[in-house]
Every structure is written in C-alpha cells, then in structure tokens.
Amino acid sequence: GEDGWEVVVSSPMLRCSEFSRELAHARGLELQFDNRLREMDFGEWDGRTADDILANGPGDLGAFWAAPPNAQAPGGEALAGFAERVVAGWEDVVREHAGRHVLVVGHGGAIRVLIAHVMGMPLANLFRMEVGYACRTRLRADDGEAGISARLVSHGVVT
C-alpha cells in the first residue's frame, strides 16, 4: 500500500474491525484480529457519558481519573490487567511480523497503554495523553536477544 503496510492486525470490536476489513480488502493486505487489542471493559460505565456517570454513579469516575491503576469501573476491568493483555498482544504482533510494516488498528485506551509501555511511563499518567479519533501513532520495534526494544516515532492526528 501507499503507506507501506504489509499486514493489518486489528481489535475485533466493531468500530475497529469494519475499518480494518475495508482497508485490508481495498489494498489486498493480510488481515488478522487479536482479541487482546480490544478496548478496556468499562463494565457498568460502558456506553455512558462521563457527565452521566459523575451525576448518577455507579462508582467513582473521579477516583478512576485521579488514580487509574487502583480504580476500576463497577463490573469492569482493572487497568493493570488491561495493560498486560494489550502489551502481550502487541509484543506477539512484533514477534510474529518481525521486519514487516504492520498497521495495528486499536482503541484510545490501548494506544495510550502502548505509548506508556514504550516510553516507560507509569500507568498513573495515562490520561495526560490525548489520543484523538483517527490518530496515527508510529512505533518502531525490534525483537532482539534482549527482548523487544521499541521507540515512539510520531504521534498525532492525521490531517
């Protein structure tokens, strides 16, 4: 493709999978889905606005924003577990497709986690990062003897 992508790996959730299928089909690219790249499970908060949760509960959204690693949505996923599964999925993609240009299609939370992981940032600082819709983040990763080393090359909204 014009961006040099050789394979697309996507979250299976609808808002990623529909785009991924269209793009892979249009460009004749191999397409894979990895369940570990799906968005964080927000339990009883899923599909609700922040204003609604703050006004009506359940749970403490303020505490979640203030100390994300220690807080979670009622019935939802803990941040540490979410981060572990996203990083594990991404590392498998890096190993499986070593030397190839891979487009990973994922959600804001997962992208934040991967940037934090590569930059060595604590999960507590996750919400200091803006990740807009249709944002493109470029990571360069190498799978060497000491494990995967990666760096953030660019991050921003595609104009």
KOLVEX-875236 format. One record per residue (C-alpha): x, y, z; residue in three letters. Coordinates in steps of 0.2 Angstrom, whole numbers, plus 2048, in hexadecimal, padded with zeros to 3 digits. Example, Ala and Ser with C-alpha at 12.3 -4.5 7.8 and 13.67 -1.06 7.14 Angstrom:
% residues 2
<guba u="83E" v="7EA" w="827" code="ALA"/>
<guba u="844" v="7FB" w="824" code="SER"/>
//
This chain:
% residues 159
<guba u="800" v="800" w="800" code="GLY"/>
<guba u="805" v="812" w="7FF" code="GLU"/>
<guba u="809" v="812" w="811" code="ASP"/>
<guba u="814" v="803" w="80F" code="GLY"/>
<guba u="809" v="7F8" w="81A" code="TRP"/>
<guba u="80A" v="7E5" w="817" code="GLU"/>
<guba u="7FE" v="7DF" w="824" code="VAL"/>
<guba u="7F0" v="7E6" w="82E" code="VAL"/>
<guba u="7ED" v="7DF" w="840" code="VAL"/>
<guba u="7DD" v="7E6" w="848" code="SER"/>
<guba u="7D2" v="7E6" w="858" code="SER"/>
<guba u="7C3" v="7DB" w="854" code="PRO"/>
<guba u="7B7" v="7E9" w="85B" code="MET"/>
<guba u="7AC" v="7F0" w="84E" code="LEU"/>
<guba u="7B2" v="801" w="84D" code="ARG"/>
<guba u="7C4" v="7FB" w="849" code="CYS"/>
<guba u="7BF" v="7EB" w="83F" code="SER"/>
<guba u="7B4" v="7F3" w="832" code="GLU"/>
<guba u="7C2" v="800" w="82D" code="PHE"/>
<guba u="7CF" v="7F2" w="82D" code="SER"/>
<guba u="7C5" v="7E7" w="822" code="ARG"/>
<guba u="7C2" v="7F5" w="815" code="GLU"/>
<guba u="7D4" v="7FA" w="815" code="LEU"/>
<guba u="7DB" v="7E9" w="814" code="ALA"/>
<guba u="7CF" v="7E4" w="806" code="HIS"/>
<guba u="7D3" v="7F5" w="7FD" code="ALA"/>
<guba u="7E5" v="7F2" w="7FD" code="ARG"/>
<guba u="7E6" v="7DF" w="7FC" code="GLY"/>
<guba u="7EF" v="7DE" w="80D" code="LEU"/>
<guba u="7EF" v="7CF" w="819" code="GLU"/>
<guba u="7E3" v="7D2" w="828" code="LEU"/>
<guba u="7E3" v="7CB" w="839" code="GLN"/>
<guba u="7D9" v="7CE" w="849" code="PHE"/>
<guba u="7E0" v="7CD" w="85A" code="ASP"/>
<guba u="7D4" v="7CD" w="869" code="ASN"/>
<guba u="7E1" v="7D4" w="874" code="ARG"/>
<guba u="7E1" v="7E5" w="86B" code="LEU"/>
<guba u="7CE" v="7E8" w="86F" code="ARG"/>
<guba u="7CA" v="7F7" w="87A" code="GLU"/>
<guba u="7CA" v="7F7" w="88D" code="MET"/>
<guba u="7BA" v="7F0" w="894" code="ASP"/>
<guba u="7B1" v="7FE" w="89D" code="PHE"/>
<guba u="7A4" v="7F3" w="8A4" code="GLY"/>
<guba u="795" v="7FD" w="8AA" code="GLU"/>
<guba u="79D" v="80D" w="8A3" code="TRP"/>
<guba u="79D" v="806" w="891" code="ASP"/>
<guba u="794" v="811" w="885" code="GLY"/>
<guba u="790" v="81F" w="891" code="ARG"/>
<guba u="797" v="831" w="892" code="THR"/>
<guba u="7A2" v="837" w="89F" code="ALA"/>
<guba u="795" v="844" w="8A4" code="ASP"/>
<guba u="788" v="836" w="8A7" code="ASP"/>
<guba u="794" v="82B" w="8B1" code="ILE"/>
<guba u="79A" v="83A" w="8BC" code="LEU"/>
<guba u="788" v="83F" w="8BF" code="ALA"/>
<guba u="780" v="82E" w="8C1" code="ASN"/>
<guba u="78D" v="822" w="8C6" code="GLY"/>
<guba u="790" v="813" w="8C7" code="PRO"/>
<guba u="7A2" v="814" w="8CE" code="GLY"/>
<guba u="7AE" v="823" w="8CF" code="ASP"/>
<guba u="7B4" v="829" w="8BE" code="LEU"/>
<guba u="7BE" v="837" w="8C7" code="GLY"/>
<guba u="7C8" v="82A" w="8D0" code="ALA"/>
<guba u="7CB" v="820" w="8C0" code="PHE"/>
<guba u="7D2" v="830" w="8B7" code="TRP"/>
<guba u="7DC" v="835" w="8C7" code="ALA"/>
<guba u="7E4" v="824" w="8CA" code="ALA"/>
<guba u="7E1" v="819" w="8BB" code="PRO"/>
<guba u="7EC" v="80A" w="8C0" code="PRO"/>
<guba u="7E2" v="807" w="8D0" code="ASN"/>
<guba u="7D0" v="80B" w="8CA" code="ALA"/>
<guba u="7C5" v="802" w="8BE" code="GLN"/>
<guba u="7B3" v="803" w="8B8" code="ALA"/>
<guba u="7A6" v="7F9" w="8C1" code="PRO"/>
<guba u="7A6" v="7E8" w="8B8" code="GLY"/>
<guba u="7B4" v="7EE" w="8AD" code="GLY"/>
<guba u="7C6" v="7EA" w="8AA" code="GLU"/>
<guba u="7D5" v="7EF" w="8B5" code="ALA"/>
<guba u="7E1" v="7FB" w="8AC" code="LEU"/>
<guba u="7F0" v="7F0" w="8B0" code="ALA"/>
<guba u="7E8" v="7E0" w="8A9" code="GLY"/>
<guba u="7E2" v="7EA" w="899" code="PHE"/>
<guba u="7F4" v="7F1" w="897" code="ALA"/>
<guba u="7FB" v="7DF" w="898" code="GLU"/>
<guba u="7F0" v="7D8" w="88B" code="ARG"/>
<guba u="7F3" v="7E6" w="87F" code="VAL"/>
<guba u="806" v="7E6" w="881" code="VAL"/>
<guba u="806" v="7D3" w="87F" code="ALA"/>
<guba u="7FC" v="7D4" w="86F" code="GLY"/>
<guba u="807" v="7E1" w="868" code="TRP"/>
<guba u="817" v="7D8" w="86C" code="GLU"/>
<guba u="810" v="7C8" w="863" code="ASP"/>
<guba u="80C" v="7D3" w="854" code="VAL"/>
<guba u="81E" v="7DA" w="854" code="VAL"/>
<guba u="825" v="7C8" w="856" code="ARG"/>
<guba u="81A" v="7C0" w="849" code="GLU"/>
<guba u="81D" v="7CE" w="83C" code="HIS"/>
<guba u="82F" v="7D3" w="83F" code="ALA"/>
<guba u="836" v="7DE" w="831" code="GLY"/>
<guba u="825" v="7E1" w="82A" code="ARG"/>
<guba u="81B" v="7F2" w="82A" code="HIS"/>
<guba u="80B" v="7EE" w="834" code="VAL"/>
<guba u="7FC" v="7F9" w="836" code="LEU"/>
<guba u="7F4" v="7F5" w="847" code="VAL"/>
<guba u="7E2" v="7FC" w="848" code="VAL"/>
<guba u="7DD" v="7FF" w="85A" code="GLY"/>
<guba u="7D4" v="80A" w="867" code="HIS"/>
<guba u="7DA" v="819" w="871" code="GLY"/>
<guba u="7DD" v="810" w="881" code="GLY"/>
<guba u="7E7" v="803" w="878" code="ALA"/>
<guba u="7F1" v="810" w="86F" code="ILE"/>
<guba u="7F5" v="819" w="87F" code="ARG"/>
<guba u="7FA" v="809" w="887" code="VAL"/>
<guba u="807" v="805" w="879" code="LEU"/>
<guba u="80E" v="817" w="879" code="ILE"/>
<guba u="810" v="816" w="88C" code="ALA"/>
<guba u="818" v="805" w="88B" code="HIS"/>
<guba u="825" v="80A" w="87E" code="VAL"/>
<guba u="828" v="81B" w="887" code="MET"/>
<guba u="82A" v="813" w="898" code="GLY"/>
<guba u="81C" v="81D" w="89F" code="MET"/>
<guba u="812" v="818" w="8AE" code="PRO"/>
<guba u="800" v="813" w="8AB" code="LEU"/>
<guba u="7FB" v="821" w="8B7" code="ALA"/>
<guba u="800" v="82E" w="8A9" code="ASN"/>
<guba u="7F5" v="826" w="89C" code="LEU"/>
<guba u="7E8" v="834" w="89B" code="PHE"/>
<guba u="7F5" v="841" w="898" code="ARG"/>
<guba u="7F6" v="83C" w="886" code="MET"/>
<guba u="7E9" v="841" w="879" code="GLU"/>
<guba u="7E5" v="833" w="86D" code="VAL"/>
<guba u="7D8" v="83A" w="860" code="GLY"/>
<guba u="7CD" v="831" w="854" code="TYR"/>
<guba u="7D7" v="82B" w="844" code="ALA"/>
<guba u="7E7" v="82F" w="84D" code="CYS"/>
<guba u="7F6" v="827" w="846" code="ARG"/>
<guba u="804" v="821" w="851" code="THR"/>
<guba u="814" v="81A" w="84A" code="ARG"/>
<guba u="81F" v="80E" w="854" code="LEU"/>
<guba u="82F" v="806" w="84E" code="ARG"/>
<guba u="832" v="7F5" w="857" code="ALA"/>
<guba u="840" v="7E9" w="855" code="ASP"/>
<guba u="840" v="7D7" w="85D" code="ASP"/>
<guba u="852" v="7D4" w="862" code="GLY"/>
<guba u="85B" v="7C9" w="86E" code="GLU"/>
<guba u="857" v="7D4" w="87D" code="ALA"/>
<guba u="845" v="7D4" w="878" code="GLY"/>
<guba u="83A" v="7E1" w="86F" code="ILE"/>
<guba u="841" v="7F2" w="86F" code="SER"/>
<guba u="836" v="800" w="868" code="ALA"/>
<guba u="835" v="813" w="866" code="ARG"/>
<guba u="827" v="81F" w="862" code="LEU"/>
<guba u="82A" v="827" w="851" code="VAL"/>
<guba u="81B" v="832" w="850" code="SER"/>
<guba u="80A" v="835" w="857" code="HIS"/>
<guba u="7FC" v="840" w="850" code="GLY"/>
<guba u="7EC" v="843" w="847" code="VAL"/>
<guba u="7EC" v="83F" w="835" code="VAL"/>
<guba u="7E7" v="84F" w="82B" code="THR"/>
//
